Amino acid sequence: MSPFEEIVHALRHPQGENKQPLPRVTLGAVNKDGSFHYAKVFGEDSDESLATDGVHFLASSTKFVTTVAVMQCVERGQLNLDADISEILPEWKNPQILTGFDEQDKPTFQAATKAITLSGMTYVHMEPLLTHYDQLPGIEPRRPQSLKEKFYTILVSEPGSRWLYSPGLDWAGAMVERVTSMRLGEYMKRHIFDAVSVRDATFHLEEREDLRDRMVNHWERVGQELKIGKCPAADPVTDDLGGGGLYSTVTELLKIYHGVLSEKLLSRETIDLMFQPHLDNVPGLEDQDSYPLSHRNAIYNAIPPTTAVNFGLDGLINLSPVPNRRSENSLSWSGMPNCYWWIDIKKGIAGVYLSQLVPTGDQQSIKLLTAFEEFVYKNIK
């Protein structure tokens, strides 16, 4: 084994007390000029294929692809980043902010005074107020198959007043649909996938049984054991959920990332805008310790806790270089089953880590992600 393969083996098969083994992992990286391309599956101890065409549920790693679609619409003048979303999404007309609960445990609201651009919305599991609201008697159960039934049209803060992880890109994907008169998946096929020769990507496995047949196993960490699990995604779904609904492979994702690095999918001006910090004195990201470990790893992934961060257009930005790894103003994010990616626009490098392991934000996965990133930068001259 190579030195890096020995590291992977040691992290996937740790010894001693409190060991945290890892299931099948797929790693990939590419650089702008194409001189470096790496894609490899680590899972020789399983009965799964080691081919790199294994299909993964990407969860929130979908968000970057949706952002590319949104920014293409911005380039064409179909969307405006500073416009009130209710001009296109009437569901968000006159939004209400959930402020608390009265003595009878009934929710209290106040009208938002700012237009929704930086959203003020969040996921149910990220905000205690919304978590409690979701559990109230009489509240219609959420259904994961469609956008309107999966997410509440409720804010938890004044738009632009704090950073919160949210389904904003699910709604942004709906905006792409409405201004283009296409389903989001069809838009992506015509304007993103076909442009970089991506064939294996879909929101709907029922329409691509060939991809379903290549789905890799899903795993759940239970104590020190790994148990076969099931895909956390609803299947089938009604809507193309731009915040977390794509299925694809490592090789196809690398084509998309390379399409951004090479300016094939977006203009240089747009790329520069995406990779700039966009939060000006807005709280929410300054203290990693304010999040439980799983959320912290999902948000900050392999960025050291001493590194200052901000948020770009669809991803976390590190404001200073990470030694032996990514440059400053690199963009990164994750997906629930421990999927991670980063794009270093300054050095022209992109990498992706795909697994299908829950719970999210797995600490052993972060260790391997960090080692992989170090390996990539060491091998790109």
Contacts in CASP RR format, 6 or more apart in sequence:
PFRMAT RR
TARGET T0000
AUTHOR 0000-0000-0000
METHOD contacts of the structure
MODEL  1
MSPFEEIVHALRHPQGENKQPLPRVTLGAVNKDGSFHYAKVFGEDSDESL
ATDGVHFLASSTKFVTTVAVMQCVERGQLNLDADISEILPEWKNPQILTG
FDEQDKPTFQAATKAITLSGMTYVHMEPLLTHYDQLPGIEPRRPQSLKEK
FYTILVSEPGSRWLYSPGLDWAGAMVERVTSMRLGEYMKRHIFDAVSVRD
ATFHLEEREDLRDRMVNHWERVGQELKIGKCPAADPVTDDLGGGGLYSTV
TELLKIYHGVLSEKLLSRETIDLMFQPHLDNVPGLEDQDSYPLSHRNAIY
NAIPPTTAVNFGLDGLINLSPVPNRRSENSLSWSGMPNCYWWIDIKKGIA
GVYLSQLVPTGDQQSIKLLTAFEEFVYKNIK
1 9 0 8 1.000
4 371 0 8 1.000
4 372 0 8 1.000
4 375 0 8 1.000
5 42 0 8 1.000
7 368 0 8 1.000
7 371 0 8 1.000
7 375 0 8 1.000
8 25 0 8 1.000
8 42 0 8 1.000
8 368 0 8 1.000
8 371 0 8 1.000
9 42 0 8 1.000
11 22 0 8 1.000
11 364 0 8 1.000
11 367 0 8 1.000
11 368 0 8 1.000
11 371 0 8 1.000
12 21 0 8 1.000
12 22 0 8 1.000
12 23 0 8 1.000
12 25 0 8 1.000
12 42 0 8 1.000
12 43 0 8 1.000
12 368 0 8 1.000
13 21 0 8 1.000
13 45 0 8 1.000
14 20 0 8 1.000
14 21 0 8 1.000
14 364 0 8 1.000
18 224 0 8 1.000
19 224 0 8 1.000
20 221 0 8 1.000
20 224 0 8 1.000
20 362 0 8 1.000
20 363 0 8 1.000
20 364 0 8 1.000
21 224 0 8 1.000
21 226 0 8 1.000
21 364 0 8 1.000
22 226 0 8 1.000
22 355 0 8 1.000
22 357 0 8 1.000
22 362 0 8 1.000
22 364 0 8 1.000
22 365 0 8 1.000
22 368 0 8 1.000
23 43 0 8 1.000
23 46 0 8 1.000
23 217 0 8 1.000
23 219 0 8 1.000
23 226 0 8 1.000
23 355 0 8 1.000
23 356 0 8 1.000
23 357 0 8 1.000
24 41 0 8 1.000
24 42 0 8 1.000
24 43 0 8 1.000
24 46 0 8 1.000
24 48 0 8 1.000
24 216 0 8 1.000
24 217 0 8 1.000
24 219 0 8 1.000
24 355 0 8 1.000
24 356 0 8 1.000
25 41 0 8 1.000
25 42 0 8 1.000
25 43 0 8 1.000
25 353 0 8 1.000
25 354 0 8 1.000
25 355 0 8 1.000
25 365 0 8 1.000
25 368 0 8 1.000
26 39 0 8 1.000
26 40 0 8 1.000
26 41 0 8 1.000
26 42 0 8 1.000
26 52 0 8 1.000
26 54 0 8 1.000
26 56 0 8 1.000
26 216 0 8 1.000
26 250 0 8 1.000
26 353 0 8 1.000
26 354 0 8 1.000
26 355 0 8 1.000
27 38 0 8 1.000
27 39 0 8 1.000
27 40 0 8 1.000
27 42 0 8 1.000
27 250 0 8 1.000
27 352 0 8 1.000
27 353 0 8 1.000
27 354 0 8 1.000
27 372 0 8 1.000
28 38 0 8 1.000
28 39 0 8 1.000
28 40 0 8 1.000
28 250 0 8 1.000
28 254 0 8 1.000
28 351 0 8 1.000
28 352 0 8 1.000
28 353 0 8 1.000
28 372 0 8 1.000
29 36 0 8 1.000
29 37 0 8 1.000
29 38 0 8 1.000
29 254 0 8 1.000
29 349 0 8 1.000
29 350 0 8 1.000
29 351 0 8 1.000
29 352 0 8 1.000
29 372 0 8 1.000
29 376 0 8 1.000
30 36 0 8 1.000
30 37 0 8 1.000
30 38 0 8 1.000
30 254 0 8 1.000
30 257 0 8 1.000
30 258 0 8 1.000
30 261 0 8 1.000
30 349 0 8 1.000
30 350 0 8 1.000
30 351 0 8 1.000
31 37 0 8 1.000
31 261 0 8 1.000
31 347 0 8 1.000
31 348 0 8 1.000
31 349 0 8 1.000
31 350 0 8 1.000
31 380 0 8 1.000
32 258 0 8 1.000
32 261 0 8 1.000
32 262 0 8 1.000
32 348 0 8 1.000
32 349 0 8 1.000
34 258 0 8 1.000
35 380 0 8 1.000
36 349 0 8 1.000
36 376 0 8 1.000
36 379 0 8 1.000
36 380 0 8 1.000
37 254 0 8 1.000
38 376 0 8 1.000
38 379 0 8 1.000
39 52 0 8 1.000
39 250 0 8 1.000
39 251 0 8 1.000
39 254 0 8 1.000
40 52 0 8 1.000
41 49 0 8 1.000
41 50 0 8 1.000
41 51 0 8 1.000
41 52 0 8 1.000
41 54 0 8 1.000
43 50 0 8 1.000
44 50 0 8 1.000
46 217 0 8 1.000
48 216 0 8 1.000
48 217 0 8 1.000
49 214 0 8 1.000
52 249 0 8 1.000
52 250 0 8 1.000
52 251 0 8 1.000
53 200 0 8 1.000
53 214 0 8 1.000
53 249 0 8 1.000
53 251 0 8 1.000
54 214 0 8 1.000
54 215 0 8 1.000
54 216 0 8 1.000
54 249 0 8 1.000
54 250 0 8 1.000
55 200 0 8 1.000
55 211 0 8 1.000
55 212 0 8 1.000
55 214 0 8 1.000
55 215 0 8 1.000
55 216 0 8 1.000
55 247 0 8 1.000
55 248 0 8 1.000
55 249 0 8 1.000
56 215 0 8 1.000
56 216 0 8 1.000
56 247 0 8 1.000
56 248 0 8 1.000
56 249 0 8 1.000
56 250 0 8 1.000
56 337 0 8 1.000
56 339 0 8 1.000
56 354 0 8 1.000
56 355 0 8 1.000
56 356 0 8 1.000
57 215 0 8 1.000
57 218 0 8 1.000
57 231 0 8 1.000
57 232 0 8 1.000
57 233 0 8 1.000
57 245 0 8 1.000
57 247 0 8 1.000
57 337 0 8 1.000
57 356 0 8 1.000
58 244 0 8 1.000
58 245 0 8 1.000
58 246 0 8 1.000
58 247 0 8 1.000
58 248 0 8 1.000
58 253 0 8 1.000
58 335 0 8 1.000
58 339 0 8 1.000
58 354 0 8 1.000
59 232 0 8 1.000
59 233 0 8 1.000
59 244 0 8 1.000
59 245 0 8 1.000
59 335 0 8 1.000
59 336 0 8 1.000
59 337 0 8 1.000
59 339 0 8 1.000
60 243 0 8 1.000
60 244 0 8 1.000
60 333 0 8 1.000
60 334 0 8 1.000
60 335 0 8 1.000
60 336 0 8 1.000
60 339 0 8 1.000
61 244 0 8 1.000
61 246 0 8 1.000
61 253 0 8 1.000
61 333 0 8 1.000
61 334 0 8 1.000
61 335 0 8 1.000
61 339 0 8 1.000
61 340 0 8 1.000
61 341 0 8 1.000
61 352 0 8 1.000
62 169 0 8 1.000
62 241 0 8 1.000
62 242 0 8 1.000
62 243 0 8 1.000
62 244 0 8 1.000
62 245 0 8 1.000
62 246 0 8 1.000
63 169 0 8 1.000
63 242 0 8 1.000
63 243 0 8 1.000
63 244 0 8 1.000
63 314 0 8 1.000
63 315 0 8 1.000
63 333 0 8 1.000
64 256 0 8 1.000
64 314 0 8 1.000
64 315 0 8 1.000
64 331 0 8 1.000
64 333 0 8 1.000
64 341 0 8 1.000
65 188 0 8 1.000
65 192 0 8 1.000
65 201 0 8 1.000
65 242 0 8 1.000
65 246 0 8 1.000
65 256 0 8 1.000
66 169 0 8 1.000
66 172 0 8 1.000
66 173 0 8 1.000
66 176 0 8 1.000
66 184 0 8 1.000
66 242 0 8 1.000
66 243 0 8 1.000
66 314 0 8 1.000
67 169 0 8 1.000
67 172 0 8 1.000
67 274 0 8 1.000
67 313 0 8 1.000
67 314 0 8 1.000
68 192 0 8 1.000
68 256 0 8 1.000
68 260 0 8 1.000
68 265 0 8 1.000
68 266 0 8 1.000
69 173 0 8 1.000
69 176 0 8 1.000
69 184 0 8 1.000
69 187 0 8 1.000
69 188 0 8 1.000
69 191 0 8 1.000
69 192 0 8 1.000
70 79 0 8 1.000
70 169 0 8 1.000
70 172 0 8 1.000
70 173 0 8 1.000
70 175 0 8 1.000
70 176 0 8 1.000
71 266 0 8 1.000
71 270 0 8 1.000
71 273 0 8 1.000
71 274 0 8 1.000
71 313 0 8 1.000
72 191 0 8 1.000
72 192 0 8 1.000
72 265 0 8 1.000
72 266 0 8 1.000
73 79 0 8 1.000
73 175 0 8 1.000
73 176 0 8 1.000
73 179 0 8 1.000
73 180 0 8 1.000
74 80 0 8 1.000
74 81 0 8 1.000
74 270 0 8 1.000
75 266 0 8 1.000
75 267 0 8 1.000
75 270 0 8 1.000
78 179 0 8 1.000
78 180 0 8 1.000
79 88 0 8 1.000
79 175 0 8 1.000
79 176 0 8 1.000
79 179 0 8 1.000
81 117 0 8 1.000
81 313 0 8 1.000
82 117 0 8 1.000
83 115 0 8 1.000
83 117 0 8 1.000
84 115 0 8 1.000
84 116 0 8 1.000
84 117 0 8 1.000
85 92 0 8 1.000
85 115 0 8 1.000
85 116 0 8 1.000
85 117 0 8 1.000
85 171 0 8 1.000
85 175 0 8 1.000
86 92 0 8 1.000
86 93 0 8 1.000
86 94 0 8 1.000
86 95 0 8 1.000
86 115 0 8 1.000
86 116 0 8 1.000
88 175 0 8 1.000
88 178 0 8 1.000
88 179 0 8 1.000
89 171 0 8 1.000
89 174 0 8 1.000
89 175 0 8 1.000
89 178 0 8 1.000
91 148 0 8 1.000
91 153 0 8 1.000
92 116 0 8 1.000
92 153 0 8 1.000
92 171 0 8 1.000
94 111 0 8 1.000
95 111 0 8 1.000
95 112 0 8 1.000
95 116 0 8 1.000
95 153 0 8 1.000
95 154 0 8 1.000
95 155 0 8 1.000
95 159 0 8 1.000
96 109 0 8 1.000
96 110 0 8 1.000
96 111 0 8 1.000
96 112 0 8 1.000
96 154 0 8 1.000
96 155 0 8 1.000
97 109 0 8 1.000
97 110 0 8 1.000
97 111 0 8 1.000
97 112 0 8 1.000
97 154 0 8 1.000
97 155 0 8 1.000
97 156 0 8 1.000
97 157 0 8 1.000
97 158 0 8 1.000
98 107 0 8 1.000
98 108 0 8 1.000
98 109 0 8 1.000
98 129 0 8 1.000
98 130 0 8 1.000
98 133 0 8 1.000
98 154 0 8 1.000
98 155 0 8 1.000
98 156 0 8 1.000
99 108 0 8 1.000
99 109 0 8 1.000
99 110 0 8 1.000
99 129 0 8 1.000
100 107 0 8 1.000
100 108 0 8 1.000
100 129 0 8 1.000
101 107 0 8 1.000
101 108 0 8 1.000
101 132 0 8 1.000
102 108 0 8 1.000
105 136 0 8 1.000
107 133 0 8 1.000
107 136 0 8 1.000
109 154 0 8 1.000
112 155 0 8 1.000
112 158 0 8 1.000
112 159 0 8 1.000
113 158 0 8 1.000
114 158 0 8 1.000
114 159 0 8 1.000
114 160 0 8 1.000
115 159 0 8 1.000
116 155 0 8 1.000
116 159 0 8 1.000
117 159 0 8 1.000
117 160 0 8 1.000
118 159 0 8 1.000
118 160 0 8 1.000
118 278 0 8 1.000
118 279 0 8 1.000
118 282 0 8 1.000
119 155 0 8 1.000
119 159 0 8 1.000
119 160 0 8 1.000
119 164 0 8 1.000
119 166 0 8 1.000
119 168 0 8 1.000
119 171 0 8 1.000
120 155 0 8 1.000
120 156 0 8 1.000
120 157 0 8 1.000
120 158 0 8 1.000
120 159 0 8 1.000
120 160 0 8 1.000
120 161 0 8 1.000
120 162 0 8 1.000
120 164 0 8 1.000
120 166 0 8 1.000
121 151 0 8 1.000
121 154 0 8 1.000
121 155 0 8 1.000
121 156 0 8 1.000
121 164 0 8 1.000
121 166 0 8 1.000
121 167 0 8 1.000
121 168 0 8 1.000
121 171 0 8 1.000
122 130 0 8 1.000
122 156 0 8 1.000
122 164 0 8 1.000
122 165 0 8 1.000
122 166 0 8 1.000
123 130 0 8 1.000
123 165 0 8 1.000
123 166 0 8 1.000
123 167 0 8 1.000
124 130 0 8 1.000
124 131 0 8 1.000
124 134 0 8 1.000
124 142 0 8 1.000
124 152 0 8 1.000
125 131 0 8 1.000
126 164 0 8 1.000
126 165 0 8 1.000
126 166 0 8 1.000
126 295 0 8 1.000
127 156 0 8 1.000
127 164 0 8 1.000
129 156 0 8 1.000
130 152 0 8 1.000
130 154 0 8 1.000
130 156 0 8 1.000
133 139 0 8 1.000
133 152 0 8 1.000
133 154 0 8 1.000
134 142 0 8 1.000
134 152 0 8 1.000
142 149 0 8 1.000
142 150 0 8 1.000
142 151 0 8 1.000
142 152 0 8 1.000
143 149 0 8 1.000
143 150 0 8 1.000
143 234 0 8 1.000
144 150 0 8 1.000
144 233 0 8 1.000
144 234 0 8 1.000
144 237 0 8 1.000
145 234 0 8 1.000
145 236 0 8 1.000
145 237 0 8 1.000
145 238 0 8 1.000
145 239 0 8 1.000
146 237 0 8 1.000
146 238 0 8 1.000
146 239 0 8 1.000
147 170 0 8 1.000
147 171 0 8 1.000
147 174 0 8 1.000
147 239 0 8 1.000
147 241 0 8 1.000
150 167 0 8 1.000
150 170 0 8 1.000
150 241 0 8 1.000
151 167 0 8 1.000
151 170 0 8 1.000
151 171 0 8 1.000
156 164 0 8 1.000
157 164 0 8 1.000
160 282 0 8 1.000
161 282 0 8 1.000
162 282 0 8 1.000
162 283 0 8 1.000
162 284 0 8 1.000
163 279 0 8 1.000
163 282 0 8 1.000
163 283 0 8 1.000
163 284 0 8 1.000
163 285 0 8 1.000
163 311 0 8 1.000
164 284 0 8 1.000
165 295 0 8 1.000
165 299 0 8 1.000
167 243 0 8 1.000
168 243 0 8 1.000
169 242 0 8 1.000
169 243 0 8 1.000
169 244 0 8 1.000
169 314 0 8 1.000
170 241 0 8 1.000
170 242 0 8 1.000
170 243 0 8 1.000
170 244 0 8 1.000
172 242 0 8 1.000
173 184 0 8 1.000
173 240 0 8 1.000
173 242 0 8 1.000
173 243 0 8 1.000
174 184 0 8 1.000
174 239 0 8 1.000
176 182 0 8 1.000
176 184 0 8 1.000
176 187 0 8 1.000
177 183 0 8 1.000
177 184 0 8 1.000
177 187 0 8 1.000
177 240 0 8 1.000
180 187 0 8 1.000
182 190 0 8 1.000
183 240 0 8 1.000
184 203 0 8 1.000
184 240 0 8 1.000
184 242 0 8 1.000
185 202 0 8 1.000
185 203 0 8 1.000
185 240 0 8 1.000
188 201 0 8 1.000
192 198 0 8 1.000
192 256 0 8 1.000
192 265 0 8 1.000
193 199 0 8 1.000
193 201 0 8 1.000
193 252 0 8 1.000
193 256 0 8 1.000
195 259 0 8 1.000
195 264 0 8 1.000
195 265 0 8 1.000
196 255 0 8 1.000
196 256 0 8 1.000
196 258 0 8 1.000
196 259 0 8 1.000
196 264 0 8 1.000
196 265 0 8 1.000
197 255 0 8 1.000
198 248 0 8 1.000
198 252 0 8 1.000
198 255 0 8 1.000
198 256 0 8 1.000
199 252 0 8 1.000
200 208 0 8 1.000
200 211 0 8 1.000
200 248 0 8 1.000
200 249 0 8 1.000
200 251 0 8 1.000
200 252 0 8 1.000
201 246 0 8 1.000
201 247 0 8 1.000
201 248 0 8 1.000
201 249 0 8 1.000
201 252 0 8 1.000
202 208 0 8 1.000
202 211 0 8 1.000
202 246 0 8 1.000
202 247 0 8 1.000
202 248 0 8 1.000
203 237 0 8 1.000
203 240 0 8 1.000
203 241 0 8 1.000
203 242 0 8 1.000
203 245 0 8 1.000
203 246 0 8 1.000
203 247 0 8 1.000
204 236 0 8 1.000
204 237 0 8 1.000
204 240 0 8 1.000
205 211 0 8 1.000
205 212 0 8 1.000
205 215 0 8 1.000
205 235 0 8 1.000
205 236 0 8 1.000
205 247 0 8 1.000
206 212 0 8 1.000
206 235 0 8 1.000
206 236 0 8 1.000
208 247 0 8 1.000
211 247 0 8 1.000
214 249 0 8 1.000
215 231 0 8 1.000
215 247 0 8 1.000
216 356 0 8 1.000
217 228 0 8 1.000
217 229 0 8 1.000
217 356 0 8 1.000
218 228 0 8 1.000
218 229 0 8 1.000
218 230 0 8 1.000
218 231 0 8 1.000
218 232 0 8 1.000
218 337 0 8 1.000
218 356 0 8 1.000
218 357 0 8 1.000
218 358 0 8 1.000
219 226 0 8 1.000
219 227 0 8 1.000
219 228 0 8 1.000
219 229 0 8 1.000
219 355 0 8 1.000
219 356 0 8 1.000
219 357 0 8 1.000
219 358 0 8 1.000
220 226 0 8 1.000
220 227 0 8 1.000
220 228 0 8 1.000
220 229 0 8 1.000
220 357 0 8 1.000
220 358 0 8 1.000
220 359 0 8 1.000
221 357 0 8 1.000
221 358 0 8 1.000
221 359 0 8 1.000
221 362 0 8 1.000
226 357 0 8 1.000
229 358 0 8 1.000
231 356 0 8 1.000
232 336 0 8 1.000
232 337 0 8 1.000
232 358 0 8 1.000
233 245 0 8 1.000
237 245 0 8 1.000
244 335 0 8 1.000
250 352 0 8 1.000
250 354 0 8 1.000
253 341 0 8 1.000
253 352 0 8 1.000
253 354 0 8 1.000
254 350 0 8 1.000
254 351 0 8 1.000
254 352 0 8 1.000
256 265 0 8 1.000
257 341 0 8 1.000
257 343 0 8 1.000
257 350 0 8 1.000
257 351 0 8 1.000
257 352 0 8 1.000
258 264 0 8 1.000
258 350 0 8 1.000
259 265 0 8 1.000
260 266 0 8 1.000
260 271 0 8 1.000
260 343 0 8 1.000
260 350 0 8 1.000
261 343 0 8 1.000
261 345 0 8 1.000
261 348 0 8 1.000
261 349 0 8 1.000
261 350 0 8 1.000
263 271 0 8 1.000
266 274 0 8 1.000
271 345 0 8 1.000
273 313 0 8 1.000
274 312 0 8 1.000
274 313 0 8 1.000
274 314 0 8 1.000
274 331 0 8 1.000
275 312 0 8 1.000
275 317 0 8 1.000
275 329 0 8 1.000
275 330 0 8 1.000
275 331 0 8 1.000
275 343 0 8 1.000
275 345 0 8 1.000
276 312 0 8 1.000
276 317 0 8 1.000
276 329 0 8 1.000
277 310 0 8 1.000
277 311 0 8 1.000
277 312 0 8 1.000
277 317 0 8 1.000
277 319 0 8 1.000
277 329 0 8 1.000
278 310 0 8 1.000
278 311 0 8 1.000
278 312 0 8 1.000
278 313 0 8 1.000
279 285 0 8 1.000
279 310 0 8 1.000
279 311 0 8 1.000
279 312 0 8 1.000
284 290 0 8 1.000
285 299 0 8 1.000
285 309 0 8 1.000
285 310 0 8 1.000
285 311 0 8 1.000
285 316 0 8 1.000
288 296 0 8 1.000
288 299 0 8 1.000
288 300 0 8 1.000
288 305 0 8 1.000
289 296 0 8 1.000
289 305 0 8 1.000
291 299 0 8 1.000
293 361 0 8 1.000
293 363 0 8 1.000
294 359 0 8 1.000
294 360 0 8 1.000
294 361 0 8 1.000
294 362 0 8 1.000
295 360 0 8 1.000
295 361 0 8 1.000
296 361 0 8 1.000
297 334 0 8 1.000
297 360 0 8 1.000
297 361 0 8 1.000
297 362 0 8 1.000
297 363 0 8 1.000
297 365 0 8 1.000
297 366 0 8 1.000
298 334 0 8 1.000
298 335 0 8 1.000
298 336 0 8 1.000
298 360 0 8 1.000
298 361 0 8 1.000
299 316 0 8 1.000
299 334 0 8 1.000
300 309 0 8 1.000
300 316 0 8 1.000
301 316 0 8 1.000
301 332 0 8 1.000
301 333 0 8 1.000
301 334 0 8 1.000
301 340 0 8 1.000
301 342 0 8 1.000
301 366 0 8 1.000
301 369 0 8 1.000
302 322 0 8 1.000
302 325 0 8 1.000
302 332 0 8 1.000
302 340 0 8 1.000
302 342 0 8 1.000
302 366 0 8 1.000
302 369 0 8 1.000
302 370 0 8 1.000
302 373 0 8 1.000
303 309 0 8 1.000
303 316 0 8 1.000
303 318 0 8 1.000
303 322 0 8 1.000
303 332 0 8 1.000
304 322 0 8 1.000
307 318 0 8 1.000
307 319 0 8 1.000
307 320 0 8 1.000
307 322 0 8 1.000
308 318 0 8 1.000
308 319 0 8 1.000
308 320 0 8 1.000
309 316 0 8 1.000
309 317 0 8 1.000
309 318 0 8 1.000
309 319 0 8 1.000
310 316 0 8 1.000
310 317 0 8 1.000
310 319 0 8 1.000
311 317 0 8 1.000
312 331 0 8 1.000
314 331 0 8 1.000
314 333 0 8 1.000
315 331 0 8 1.000
315 332 0 8 1.000
315 333 0 8 1.000
316 331 0 8 1.000
316 332 0 8 1.000
316 333 0 8 1.000
317 329 0 8 1.000
317 330 0 8 1.000
317 331 0 8 1.000
318 326 0 8 1.000
318 328 0 8 1.000
318 329 0 8 1.000
318 330 0 8 1.000
318 332 0 8 1.000
319 328 0 8 1.000
319 329 0 8 1.000
320 328 0 8 1.000
321 327 0 8 1.000
321 328 0 8 1.000
322 330 0 8 1.000
324 374 0 8 1.000
324 377 0 8 1.000
324 378 0 8 1.000
325 370 0 8 1.000
325 373 0 8 1.000
325 374 0 8 1.000
325 377 0 8 1.000
326 332 0 8 1.000
326 342 0 8 1.000
326 344 0 8 1.000
326 347 0 8 1.000
326 349 0 8 1.000
326 373 0 8 1.000
326 377 0 8 1.000
327 344 0 8 1.000
327 345 0 8 1.000
327 346 0 8 1.000
327 347 0 8 1.000
328 346 0 8 1.000
329 345 0 8 1.000
329 346 0 8 1.000
330 342 0 8 1.000
330 343 0 8 1.000
330 344 0 8 1.000
330 345 0 8 1.000
330 346 0 8 1.000
331 342 0 8 1.000
331 343 0 8 1.000
331 345 0 8 1.000
332 340 0 8 1.000
332 341 0 8 1.000
332 342 0 8 1.000
332 343 0 8 1.000
333 340 0 8 1.000
333 341 0 8 1.000
334 340 0 8 1.000
334 341 0 8 1.000
334 360 0 8 1.000
334 361 0 8 1.000
335 360 0 8 1.000
336 358 0 8 1.000
336 360 0 8 1.000
337 355 0 8 1.000
337 356 0 8 1.000
337 357 0 8 1.000
337 358 0 8 1.000
337 360 0 8 1.000
338 353 0 8 1.000
338 355 0 8 1.000
338 356 0 8 1.000
338 357 0 8 1.000
338 358 0 8 1.000
338 360 0 8 1.000
338 361 0 8 1.000
338 362 0 8 1.000
338 365 0 8 1.000
339 352 0 8 1.000
339 353 0 8 1.000
339 354 0 8 1.000
339 355 0 8 1.000
340 352 0 8 1.000
340 353 0 8 1.000
340 365 0 8 1.000
340 369 0 8 1.000
341 350 0 8 1.000
341 351 0 8 1.000
341 352 0 8 1.000
341 353 0 8 1.000
342 350 0 8 1.000
342 351 0 8 1.000
342 373 0 8 1.000
343 349 0 8 1.000
343 350 0 8 1.000
343 351 0 8 1.000
344 350 0 8 1.000
347 377 0 8 1.000
347 380 0 8 1.000
349 376 0 8 1.000
349 377 0 8 1.000
349 380 0 8 1.000
351 373 0 8 1.000
351 376 0 8 1.000
353 365 0 8 1.000
353 368 0 8 1.000
353 369 0 8 1.000
353 372 0 8 1.000
355 365 0 8 1.000
357 365 0 8 1.000
END
